[in-house]
Amino acid sequence: MHIKAAPGRGGSVKMSTVSVPELKQISREDAMRLGPGWSHSCHAILYAANPGQLFGRIPMRFSLLMQMRFDGLLGFPGGFVDRRFWSLEDGLNRVLGLGLGRLRLTEADYLSSHLTEGPHREVAHLYARQLTLEQLHAVEISAVHSRDHGLEVLGLVRVPLYTQKDRVGGFPNFLSNAFVSTAKCQLLFALKSLTETPVRVSALALTANQAQTQERARVPGPQPVSNHWRSRTAAPFSLPRLPPLGYSLLSQNQAAAVLTCWE
C-alpha cells in the first residue's frame, strides 16, 4: 500500500536519507507461530490525502490520526488482542468499535509486525487504511460519540505532517510529545513505508535539541504564588518563560523524520 502526495502550491519538500529507528520486524506468519508467552497488540493508522495549505502556503499533504490516551500519552487507535479468543483483525475491530465507532479493518489493511524489546514480550501489529478526507472527518465525528470517548480515549488528533520554515514548528514539535510504547517508531515506519519517502534527521535540529535540553535543565520551576495575586493592585502573575520544545525529549537514537516545507 502506497500513497501519493496531495497536490499543493507554494511549498517544496527537501529530503535526505537516514535510518529510521528500527524494531525487530517479523512476518505475520512467524508472529502467529510465537508461543503463549507473547502478547499481541494491534493498532490502526487512518490517513487521507489533504490538498489544503496552512496559511495559504504550506502544503498539508496528508491528514493522519492519532489519539490522546487516558495516561496522557499519544498512540494509535487499537489495543491488546487476546489470541485465545480473537483473530488479530476481530480483536482490533472490537477495540476500534469502542473508541471510534463503526469501522472495520481487514487483513488487506495489514502493514507490519514488530517485536518489542524489554521485559515485556510483545508483538506490535500495525494496520493502515487510506480514506478520503470526508471519510476521515466522519471518523473524527463518530469517535466523539463512542463508548470510550472521555474515558480511555481523550480525543483524536491530526499529526502535522509538515515543517515550518523555522524547522521546529509542525512535525518536529509534535515528535517532542510523549508517545506510548512503540507508537513513535510505528509512526516513522509508516511514513517511510506508506509514502515511499526517505526519512532524515536534521543535524541542525539535533544540535538545537541538545542545547534546549541543557537550557531546560537550568530553567527554575514555578515559584509558590501568594494570595496577593488575587488583588487588583498586585502585579500580574506570570510563570517562568520556558524555551520552545522543539526537538527536546528526542534522542539521536530516536531519529525524527523531518519533512521540511516552505516557499
C-alpha positions as CSV (number, residue, x, y, z in Angstrom):
1,M,0.0,0.0,0.0
2,H,1.4,3.3,-1.1
3,I,0.1,6.8,-1.3
4,K,1.0,9.9,-3.4
5,A,1.4,13.3,-2.0
6,A,-1.6,15.6,-2.2
7,P,-1.3,18.5,-4.6
8,G,-0.2,21.8,-3.2
9,R,1.4,25.0,-4.3
10,G,3.9,27.3,-2.8
11,G,5.9,24.6,-1.0
12,S,8.7,22.1,-1.7
13,V,9.9,19.1,0.2
14,K,13.7,18.7,0.8
15,M,14.8,15.3,1.9
16,S,17.9,13.4,2.6
17,T,18.2,9.8,4.0
18,V,18.9,8.5,7.4
19,S,17.9,5.2,9.0
20,V,14.6,5.1,10.9
21,P,14.8,3.8,14.5
22,E,14.2,0.1,14.0
23,L,12.4,-2.5,15.9
24,K,12.9,-6.1,15.0
25,Q,10.5,-6.7,12.2
26,I,8.8,-10.1,11.9
27,S,6.4,-11.6,9.3
28,R,2.8,-12.1,10.2
29,E,3.2,-15.8,9.8
30,D,6.2,-16.0,12.1
31,A,4.3,-13.8,14.7
32,M,1.4,-16.3,14.7
33,R,3.8,-19.1,15.5
34,L,5.1,-17.5,18.6
35,G,4.3,-19.2,21.9
36,P,1.8,-18.2,24.6
37,G,4.4,-16.2,26.4
38,W,4.0,-13.4,23.8
39,S,1.2,-10.8,23.9
40,H,-0.1,-9.2,20.7
41,S,-1.2,-5.6,20.2
42,C,-3.0,-4.3,17.1
43,H,-3.2,-0.6,16.1
44,A,-4.5,1.2,13.1
45,I,-3.3,4.2,11.1
46,L,-6.1,6.1,9.4
47,Y,-5.0,8.8,6.9
48,A,-6.1,10.7,3.9
49,A,-4.6,12.9,1.3
50,N,-5.1,16.6,2.1
51,P,-4.8,19.2,-0.6
52,G,-5.2,22.1,1.9
53,Q,-2.5,24.6,2.7
54,L,-1.6,26.0,6.1
55,F,-1.5,29.9,6.0
56,G,-2.1,29.5,2.3
57,R,1.4,28.4,1.5
58,I,2.5,25.3,3.5
59,P,1.0,22.1,1.9
60,M,-0.8,19.9,4.4
61,R,-0.2,16.9,2.1
62,F,-1.8,14.3,4.5
63,S,-4.1,14.1,7.5
64,L,-3.2,11.2,9.8
65,L,-5.0,10.4,13.1
66,M,-3.5,9.6,16.5
67,Q,-5.3,9.8,19.8
68,M,-4.6,11.1,23.3
69,R,-4.9,8.3,25.8
70,F,-6.1,8.3,29.4
71,D,-2.5,8.3,30.6
72,G,-1.5,11.4,28.8
73,L,0.4,9.6,26.1
74,L,-0.1,9.7,22.3
75,G,-0.8,6.5,20.5
76,F,-2.8,4.9,17.6
77,P,-6.3,3.5,18.0
78,G,-6.3,-0.1,19.0
79,G,-5.0,-2.2,21.9
80,F,-4.1,-5.7,23.0
81,V,-5.8,-8.7,21.5
82,D,-6.3,-12.0,23.4
83,R,-5.3,-14.6,20.8
84,R,-7.2,-17.3,22.7
85,F,-10.5,-15.8,21.7
86,W,-9.9,-13.4,18.8
87,S,-8.1,-13.3,15.5
88,L,-5.9,-10.2,15.1
89,E,-8.5,-8.4,12.9
90,D,-11.5,-9.4,15.0
91,G,-9.7,-8.2,18.2
92,L,-8.6,-5.0,16.6
93,N,-12.1,-4.2,15.3
94,R,-13.6,-4.9,18.7
95,V,-11.3,-2.3,20.3
96,L,-11.8,0.2,17.4
97,G,-15.6,-0.1,17.9
98,L,-15.2,1.1,21.5
99,G,-13.0,4.1,20.6
100,L,-14.0,5.1,17.0
101,G,-17.5,3.7,16.4
102,R,-18.3,1.8,13.2
103,L,-15.0,1.0,11.5
104,R,-13.8,-2.4,10.4
105,L,-10.3,-3.3,9.1
106,T,-9.4,-6.5,7.3
107,E,-6.3,-8.5,6.7
108,A,-5.8,-6.5,3.5
109,D,-5.1,-3.4,5.7
110,Y,-2.2,-5.2,7.5
111,L,1.1,-3.3,7.3
112,S,3.7,-4.8,9.6
113,S,4.6,-6.7,12.8
114,H,7.5,-5.8,15.1
115,L,8.9,-7.4,18.2
116,T,9.4,-5.0,21.1
117,E,12.5,-5.1,23.3
118,G,12.4,-5.1,27.1
119,P,10.9,-7.2,29.8
120,H,7.5,-7.5,28.2
121,R,7.4,-9.9,25.2
122,E,5.1,-8.1,22.8
123,V,4.4,-8.2,19.1
124,A,3.1,-4.9,17.8
125,H,0.9,-5.4,14.7
126,L,0.2,-2.3,12.6
127,Y,-2.7,-1.8,10.1
128,A,-3.2,1.2,7.8
129,R,-6.1,2.3,5.7
130,Q,-6.3,5.3,3.4
131,L,-9.6,7.1,3.5
132,T,-10.9,10.2,1.7
133,L,-10.7,13.4,3.7
134,E,-14.5,13.3,4.1
135,Q,-14.4,9.8,5.5
136,L,-11.6,10.8,7.9
137,H,-13.7,13.6,9.2
138,A,-16.6,11.3,9.6
139,V,-14.4,9.0,11.8
140,E,-13.5,12.0,13.9
141,I,-17.2,12.9,14.5
142,S,-18.1,9.3,15.2
143,A,-15.3,9.0,17.8
144,V,-16.8,11.7,19.9
145,H,-19.9,9.6,20.4
146,S,-18.0,6.3,21.0
147,R,-18.2,4.5,24.4
148,D,-14.6,5.2,25.4
149,H,-14.5,8.9,24.5
150,G,-13.6,10.9,27.5
151,L,-12.5,7.8,29.4
152,E,-9.7,5.7,27.9
153,V,-9.6,7.9,24.8
154,L,-9.5,11.7,25.4
155,G,-9.7,12.7,21.7
156,L,-8.3,12.2,18.3
157,V,-5.6,14.5,17.0
158,R,-4.2,15.1,13.5
159,V,-0.5,14.8,13.1
160,P,1.0,17.9,11.5
161,L,2.9,16.3,8.6
162,Y,4.8,19.4,7.6
163,T,7.7,21.5,9.0
164,Q,7.6,25.3,9.2
165,K,10.4,27.5,8.0
166,D,12.0,27.6,11.4
167,R,12.5,23.8,11.2
168,V,10.8,23.4,14.6
169,G,7.1,24.2,14.1
170,G,4.9,21.4,12.9
171,F,6.1,17.8,12.8
172,P,9.3,18.3,14.8
173,N,7.4,19.9,17.7
174,F,4.8,17.1,17.5
175,L,7.6,14.5,17.9
176,S,8.6,16.0,21.2
177,N,5.4,14.8,22.8
178,A,5.3,11.7,24.9
179,F,4.3,8.5,23.0
180,V,3.2,5.2,24.3
181,S,5.4,2.1,23.8
182,T,6.2,1.7,20.1
183,A,3.9,4.4,18.7
184,K,6.6,6.9,17.7
185,C,8.6,4.2,15.9
186,Q,5.5,2.9,14.2
187,L,4.6,6.5,13.1
188,L,8.0,6.9,11.5
189,F,8.0,3.4,10.0
190,A,4.5,4.0,8.5
191,L,5.5,7.4,7.0
192,K,8.5,5.8,5.3
193,S,6.6,2.7,4.1
194,L,3.3,4.3,3.0
195,T,4.8,7.3,1.3
196,E,7.9,5.7,-0.1
197,T,9.6,8.8,1.3
198,P,13.2,8.7,2.7
199,V,13.5,9.8,6.3
200,R,16.1,12.2,7.5
201,V,17.4,13.8,10.7
202,S,18.2,17.5,10.7
203,A,21.7,17.8,12.2
204,L,20.8,21.5,13.0
205,A,17.7,20.4,14.8
206,L,19.5,17.7,16.8
207,T,22.0,20.4,17.9
208,A,19.2,22.6,18.9
209,N,17.6,19.7,20.8
210,Q,20.7,19.3,22.9
211,A,21.0,23.0,23.6
212,Q,17.4,23.2,24.5
213,T,17.6,20.2,26.8
214,Q,20.5,21.8,28.6
215,E,18.7,25.2,28.8
216,R,15.6,23.5,30.2
217,A,17.6,21.9,33.0
218,R,18.7,25.5,34.0
219,V,15.1,26.9,34.0
220,P,13.8,27.2,37.6
221,G,10.4,25.7,38.3
222,P,7.4,27.8,39.1
223,Q,7.6,29.6,42.5
224,P,4.8,29.5,45.1
225,V,2.2,32.1,44.4
226,S,0.9,34.2,47.3
227,N,-2.8,35.2,47.7
228,H,-1.8,38.7,46.7
229,W,-2.2,37.7,43.0
230,R,-6.0,38.0,43.6
231,S,-5.7,41.7,44.4
232,R,-6.4,44.1,41.6
233,T,-3.5,46.2,42.7
234,A,-1.0,43.3,42.7
235,A,1.5,42.9,39.9
236,P,0.2,40.4,37.3
237,F,1.4,36.8,37.9
238,S,3.3,35.0,35.2
239,L,5.1,31.7,35.0
240,P,8.8,31.5,34.1
241,R,9.2,31.6,30.4
242,L,10.2,28.2,29.0
243,P,12.3,27.6,25.9
244,P,10.4,26.2,22.9
245,L,10.1,22.4,23.0
246,G,11.5,21.8,19.5
247,Y,13.4,18.6,19.5
248,S,13.8,18.2,23.3
249,L,12.9,14.8,24.6
250,L,14.2,13.3,21.3
251,S,17.4,11.3,21.4
252,Q,19.7,10.7,18.5
253,N,18.6,7.0,18.6
254,Q,15.0,8.1,18.1
255,A,15.7,9.9,14.9
256,A,12.9,12.3,13.9
257,A,11.5,12.3,10.4
258,V,11.9,16.0,9.3
259,L,9.7,16.9,6.4
260,T,10.9,20.4,5.5
261,C,8.4,22.5,3.6
262,W,8.5,26.2,2.8
263,E,8.3,28.6,-0.1
